[in-house]
Amino acid sequence: MARRKKAQSARDQDPHRQREAKKYDNPIPSREFILEKLTEHGAPIGFDEVASLLGLTAEEDLVALGRRLGAMVRDGQLLRNRREAFCLVNKRDLIAGRVIGHPDGFGFVKPDDGGDDLYLYPKEMRAVFHGDRIVARVTGKDRRGRLEGAVVEILERSTKSVVGRLYSESGVGFVVPDNKRLTHDVIIPSDRLGGAEQGQIVVAEITDQPTKRTQPIGRVAEVLGEHMAAGMETDISIRAHDLPVHWPPEVEQAITAFGEQVPEAAKIGRTDLRNLPLVTIDGADARDFDDAVFCERKPKGWKLLVCIADVSAYVTPNSALDQEGFGRGNSVYFPDRVIPMLPEVLSNGLCSLNPKVDRLCMACELYVNREGKVTRTRFFEAVMRSHARLTYDQVAAMLVEDDVDLSEQYADLLPHLHELYAMYQALIDARATRGAIDFDTVETKFVIDEGGRISSIEPTVRNDAHRIIEECMLAANVAAARLFQRKKMPALYRIHETPKEEKLSDLREFLAELGLNLPGGNKPTAKDYGTLLDAVRGRPDFHLIQTVLLRSMQQAMYSSDNVGHFGLAYDAYTHFTSPIRRYPDLIVHRIIKHILAGGTAADLDYSKPELQQVGEHCSGTERRADEATRDVEHWLKCEFMRDKLGEEFDGTITSVQGFGLFVELDGVYVDGLVHITALDNDYYHFDPVGHRLTGERTGQVYRLGDRLRVKVAAVNLQDRKIDFVLAAPIVAKATPKRRSRSRRRKKPAA
């Protein structure tokens, strides 16, 4: 009886007991409570001692505890030592995180809990692949104060197969991965070649993972072919980055329950917005519509309604659909196809806000005053009916160009669109006051012909309609983040940390050479960046300065710790507006529904550590998608340039490295490398802070942003590389010869 009371007491002390009781019939103490108790204990502890510490004695409790501790070890929260005792993983000595491989053989550990990356020397990378989750031990710091580490334990193997080209030497085959972050060649024994031949592109299944002493071993699971046919580049990228494309049988079975129309029972209890003239505004080629907007004038400003497809009404936690959506993390957009996060019956059907049909939605109502400040917000579940599917070009034509025909066609919607435009202008003014950074960059799109080949590369033109929707989505995302703050609710934020001290130091040194200064002292804000950008906007070296400013910043990611969004100048920001194509948005919807139902932090289905794991995973799938699409884009650009060997183009230096200059061609939007060996009139020294190469004898300087005329010298499809040479010698600039800052050997940043 005393032991049972002790167990009950441990459960009662757990602040997350309500959440655990919702999830399990016989709940045991939560992960957070276990970590708290182990921290108090202060030393490695065996399983029996953990059970005693928590007061657990019943057989079913011990089984559940064993599973929970095992899961905490797999997730990197605990480590099991050689004596089978459990140890805490802490940020100071032991770091759990995801491996980021580099083509040159070294790597980094990106901590699950955020913070600085940990550098891994090539010898530490021998036992792991890019993407593996590990626990690493901090071994020291380098000269610049960056953490170095060693692999302690491999928590999760992420690479089950690789795609690459098969080679053979002395009767033994090996596959060189197409993904350059995978630096291990995979050994293929002669009896596992599966009929593949030298030089073919194959998929190799990993049968033995690498160790510190042995290379990975595999077997040929699929032969893709001799050459890359149209569309093959996407197939290779999909396999190289292990992107899921086929729906599991459980998902196929689950979607048979969905029809084309929203069931009447699902509409009960929701606010009816079907008579409100909500519209979707998207690109002309968009197929799924997850947001609709409506705006009307109010005495002190405007009321804006942002309605988002209610994906959470169909994708329930831990269902087959949910597990598959989590695994994918996001939709992936290739030039020739889309790999959706959810099946098309949802993404293009029930969850797409198609015109003239009923759809379930999550609505965000915002009141915006004349100064562009959001004064009041609320969220609610609703049923809506889109009154029109508009494109960005149509809306811009009506609002900016006063297109008569379109204005007559959509006369009943035009007043609401004009109010939307007026409110947008107030939001833009508020954005400028807030100090969000507005970089002037060019995005491009590929035009694919009927044969699946690239015919041209064109810049995408953003008009005011794009910006209207962007500001509406930003306002709704901020409203969701601030709701979580008001309710003190664990959540998943979209964070963008301030630039690192090392990057700021290099940036200030670069700016000083131009007679410029970044305001803000040691902790500049986005407004300080914006002030500098505005000051140099008319200068001929504006794009040079903008590029260096952009490269000083960190990458945005998902996290349960809110540190704000530096670039957008928000103290709290999340992703709420695209649950069809981003899993974090789906989690945000579920948390909002929990709040609307009167729930508290204690009985939320997600703990903060669980949300952090979701954030880390989705940040990883986002990077995976970026790398996969980038690979395809590079391949398409190489294919596009194959018949242009020997042709000359004008271009701009977009990057300066110790090994050469990257030049982007005018009007073609393709970049290639002028290797340092092609600059054969002198010996050149690399200045990483000044972003330049300087000739030792001539004083010739090649700098980021400089203009060059180049000739296409070589195109390598396999390596996705384009080589240029200078088309004409460049006359040395009339500047006094100065001693250049010689290249320093240093570890690259992640």
Secondary structure as the mmCIF struct_conf table of DSSP 4:
data_model
#
loop_
_struct_conf.conf_type_id
_struct_conf.id
_struct_conf.beg_label_comp_id
_struct_conf.beg_label_asym_id
_struct_conf.beg_label_seq_id
_struct_conf.end_label_comp_id
_struct_conf.end_label_asym_id
_struct_conf.end_label_seq_id
HELX_RH_AL_P HELX_RH_AL_P1 ALA A 2 GLN A 13
TURN_TY1_P TURN_TY1_P1 PRO A 15 HIS A 16
HELX_RH_AL_P HELX_RH_AL_P2 ARG A 17 LYS A 23
BEND BEND1 ASP A 25 ASN A 26
HELX_RH_AL_P HELX_RH_AL_P3 ARG A 31 HIS A 41
BEND BEND2 ALA A 43 ALA A 43
STRN STRN1 ILE A 45 ILE A 45
HELX_RH_AL_P HELX_RH_AL_P4 PHE A 47 LEU A 54
TURN_TY1_P TURN_TY1_P2 GLY A 55 GLY A 55
BEND BEND3 ALA A 58 ALA A 58
HELX_RH_AL_P HELX_RH_AL_P5 GLU A 59 ARG A 74
TURN_TY1_P TURN_TY1_P3 ASP A 75 GLY A 76
BEND BEND4 GLN A 77 GLN A 77
STRN STRN2 LEU A 78 ARG A 80
TURN_TY1_P TURN_TY1_P4 ARG A 82 ARG A 83
BEND BEND5 GLU A 84 GLU A 84
STRN STRN3 PHE A 86 LEU A 88
TURN_TY1_P TURN_TY1_P5 LYS A 91 ASP A 93
STRN STRN4 LEU A 94 GLY A 101
TURN_TY1_P TURN_TY1_P6 PRO A 103 ASP A 104
BEND BEND6 GLY A 105 GLY A 105
STRN STRN5 GLY A 107 PRO A 111
TURN_TY1_P TURN_TY1_P7 ASP A 112 ASP A 113
BEND BEND7 GLY A 115 GLY A 115
STRN STRN6 LEU A 118 LEU A 120
HELX_RH_AL_P HELX_RH_AL_P6 PRO A 122 MET A 125
TURN_TY1_P TURN_TY1_P8 ARG A 126 ALA A 127
TURN_TY1_P TURN_TY1_P9 HIS A 130 GLY A 131
STRN STRN7 ARG A 133 LYS A 141
TURN_TY1_P TURN_TY1_P10 ARG A 143 ARG A 144
BEND BEND8 GLY A 145 GLY A 145
STRN STRN8 LEU A 147 GLU A 156
BEND BEND9 LYS A 160 LYS A 160
STRN STRN9 SER A 161 GLU A 169
TURN_TY1_P TURN_TY1_P11 SER A 170 GLY A 171
STRN STRN10 VAL A 172 PRO A 177
BEND BEND10 ASP A 178 ASN A 179
TURN_TY1_P TURN_TY1_P12 LYS A 180 ARG A 181
HELX_LH_PP_P HELX_LH_PP_P1 HIS A 184 ASP A 185
STRN STRN11 VAL A 186 ILE A 188
HELX_RH_3T_P HELX_RH_3T_P1 SER A 190 ARG A 192
TURN_TY1_P TURN_TY1_P13 GLY A 194 GLY A 195
TURN_TY1_P TURN_TY1_P14 GLN A 198 GLY A 199
STRN STRN12 ILE A 201 ASP A 208
BEND BEND11 LYS A 212 THR A 214
STRN STRN13 ILE A 217 GLY A 225
BEND BEND12 GLU A 226 HIS A 227
TURN_TY1_P TURN_TY1_P15 ALA A 230 GLY A 231
HELX_RH_AL_P HELX_RH_AL_P7 MET A 232 ALA A 240
TURN_TY1_P TURN_TY1_P16 HIS A 241 ASP A 242
BEND BEND13 HIS A 246 HIS A 246
HELX_LH_PP_P HELX_LH_PP_P2 TRP A 247 PRO A 248
HELX_RH_AL_P HELX_RH_AL_P8 PRO A 249 ILE A 255
TURN_TY1_P TURN_TY1_P17 THR A 256 ALA A 257
BEND BEND14 GLU A 260 GLN A 261
HELX_RH_AL_P HELX_RH_AL_P9 GLU A 264 LYS A 267
TURN_TY1_P TURN_TY1_P18 ILE A 268 GLY A 269
BEND BEND15 ARG A 270 ARG A 270
STRN STRN14 THR A 271 ASP A 272
TURN_TY1_P TURN_TY1_P19 ARG A 274 ASN A 275
BEND BEND16 LEU A 276 LEU A 276
STRN STRN15 VAL A 279 ASP A 282
TURN_TY1_P TURN_TY1_P20 ALA A 284 ASP A 285
STRN STRN16 ASP A 291 LYS A 298
TURN_TY1_P TURN_TY1_P21 PRO A 299 LYS A 300
STRN STRN17 GLY A 301 ALA A 309
HELX_RH_3T_P HELX_RH_3T_P2 VAL A 311 ALA A 313
TURN_TY1_P TURN_TY1_P22 TYR A 314 TYR A 314
BEND BEND17 VAL A 315 VAL A 315
TURN_TY1_P TURN_TY1_P23 PRO A 317 ASN A 318
BEND BEND18 SER A 319 SER A 319
HELX_RH_AL_P HELX_RH_AL_P10 ALA A 320 ARG A 328
STRN STRN18 ASN A 330 ASN A 330
STRN STRN19 VAL A 332 TYR A 333
BEND BEND19 PRO A 335 ASP A 336
STRN STRN20 VAL A 338 ILE A 339
BEND BEND20 MET A 341 LEU A 342
HELX_RH_AL_P HELX_RH_AL_P11 GLU A 344 GLU A 344
HELX_RH_PI_P HELX_RH_PI_P1 VAL A 345 LEU A 350
TURN_TY1_P TURN_TY1_P24 CYS A 351 CYS A 351
BEND BEND21 SER A 352 SER A 352
STRN STRN21 PRO A 355 PRO A 355
TURN_TY1_P TURN_TY1_P25 LYS A 356 LYS A 356
BEND BEND22 VAL A 357 VAL A 357
STRN STRN22 ASP A 358 ASN A 369
TURN_TY1_P TURN_TY1_P26 ARG A 370 GLU A 371
BEND BEND23 GLY A 372 GLY A 372
STRN STRN23 VAL A 374 ARG A 385
STRN STRN24 SER A 386 SER A 386
BEND BEND24 HIS A 387 HIS A 387
STRN STRN25 ALA A 388 THR A 391
HELX_RH_AL_P HELX_RH_AL_P12 TYR A 392 LEU A 399
TURN_TY1_P TURN_TY1_P27 VAL A 400 VAL A 400
BEND BEND25 GLU A 401 GLU A 401
HELX_RH_AL_P HELX_RH_AL_P13 VAL A 404 GLN A 409
TURN_TY1_P TURN_TY1_P28 TYR A 410 LEU A 413
HELX_RH_AL_P HELX_RH_AL_P14 LEU A 414 ARG A 434
TURN_TY1_P TURN_TY1_P29 GLY A 435 GLY A 435
STRN STRN26 THR A 444 ILE A 448
TURN_TY1_P TURN_TY1_P30 GLU A 450 GLY A 451
BEND BEND26 GLY A 452 GLY A 452
STRN STRN27 ILE A 454 PRO A 459
HELX_LH_PP_P HELX_LH_PP_P3 THR A 460 ARG A 462
HELX_RH_AL_P HELX_RH_AL_P15 ASP A 464 ARG A 486
TURN_TY1_P TURN_TY1_P31 LYS A 487 LYS A 488
STRN STRN28 TYR A 493 ILE A 495
STRN STRN29 HIS A 496 HIS A 496
HELX_LH_PP_P HELX_LH_PP_P4 GLU A 497 LYS A 500
HELX_RH_AL_P HELX_RH_AL_P16 GLU A 501 GLU A 513
TURN_TY1_P TURN_TY1_P32 LEU A 514 GLY A 515
BEND BEND27 PRO A 519 GLY A 520
TURN_TY1_P TURN_TY1_P33 GLY A 521 ASN A 522
BEND BEND28 LYS A 523 LYS A 523
HELX_RH_AL_P HELX_RH_AL_P17 ALA A 526 VAL A 536
TURN_TY1_P TURN_TY1_P34 ARG A 537 GLY A 538
BEND BEND29 ARG A 539 ARG A 539
TURN_TY1_P TURN_TY1_P35 PRO A 540 ASP A 541
HELX_RH_AL_P HELX_RH_AL_P18 PHE A 542 ARG A 551
TURN_TY1_P TURN_TY1_P36 SER A 552 SER A 552
BEND BEND30 MET A 553 MET A 553
HELX_LH_PP_P HELX_LH_PP_P5 GLN A 554 ALA A 556
STRN STRN30 MET A 557 SER A 559
BEND BEND31 SER A 560 ASP A 561
STRN STRN31 HIS A 565 HIS A 565
TURN_TY1_P TURN_TY1_P37 PHE A 566 ALA A 569
STRN STRN32 TYR A 570 TYR A 570
BEND BEND32 ASP A 571 ALA A 572
BEND BEND33 THR A 577 THR A 577
TURN_TY1_P TURN_TY1_P38 PRO A 579 ARG A 581
STRN STRN33 ARG A 582 ARG A 582
HELX_RH_AL_P HELX_RH_AL_P19 TYR A 583 LEU A 596
TURN_TY1_P TURN_TY1_P39 ALA A 597 GLY A 598
BEND BEND34 ALA A 601 ALA A 601
TURN_TY1_P TURN_TY1_P40 ALA A 602 ASP A 603
BEND BEND35 ASP A 605 TYR A 606
HELX_RH_AL_P HELX_RH_AL_P20 LYS A 608 MET A 641
HELX_RH_3T_P HELX_RH_3T_P3 ARG A 642 LYS A 644
TURN_TY1_P TURN_TY1_P41 LEU A 645 GLY A 646
STRN STRN34 GLU A 648 GLN A 657
TURN_TY1_P TURN_TY1_P42 GLY A 658 PHE A 659
STRN STRN35 GLY A 660 LEU A 665
TURN_TY1_P TURN_TY1_P43 ASP A 666 VAL A 668
STRN STRN36 ASP A 671 HIS A 675
HELX_RH_3T_P HELX_RH_3T_P4 ILE A 676 ALA A 678
TURN_TY1_P TURN_TY1_P44 ASP A 680 ASN A 681
BEND BEND36 ASP A 682 ASP A 682
STRN STRN37 TYR A 684 ASP A 687
TURN_TY1_P TURN_TY1_P45 PRO A 688 HIS A 691
STRN STRN38 ARG A 692 GLY A 695
TURN_TY1_P TURN_TY1_P46 GLU A 696 THR A 698
STRN STRN39 VAL A 701 ARG A 703
TURN_TY1_P TURN_TY1_P47 LEU A 704 GLY A 705
STRN STRN40 ARG A 707 ASN A 716
TURN_TY1_P TURN_TY1_P48 LEU A 717 ARG A 720
STRN STRN41 LYS A 721 LEU A 726
BEND BEND37 ALA A 727 ALA A 728
HELX_LH_PP_P HELX_LH_PP_P6 PRO A 729 LYS A 733
BEND BEND38 ALA A 734 THR A 735
HELX_LH_PP_P HELX_LH_PP_P7 SER A 742 ARG A 745
HELX_LH_PP_P HELX_LH_PP_P8 LYS A 747 ALA A 749
#
